[in-house]
Amino acid sequence: MAVQDLWLKRDGFKIYGKYYCPDENSGQLPLIIMSHGFRGSHLGTQAYAEQAYQAGYAVYSYDFVGSGDGSSKQSDGDFLAMSV
């Protein structure tokens, strides 16, 4: 399985995620963007991301700005500053 770390930017914040890379020779593939639940991280969607990838989808599973706990906190921002 080809998985790589991928940081994106939004409003000056770095957003961390895992990109499950399709075979570059397979042409265009549908992309699934997976969002975790409250106080979670990309680790909570890892099993779903792997299953979708195995089914032939490209997947980006990310941490919201200010989300993630402990060693998984790689996105910028403060959880207490988040809002809907």
Buried (B, 14 or more C-beta within 10 A) or exposed (E): EEBEEBEEEEEEBEBBBBBBBBEEEEEEBEEBEBBBEEEBBBBBBBEEBBEBBEEEBBBBBBBBBBBBEEEBBBBBBEBEEEEE
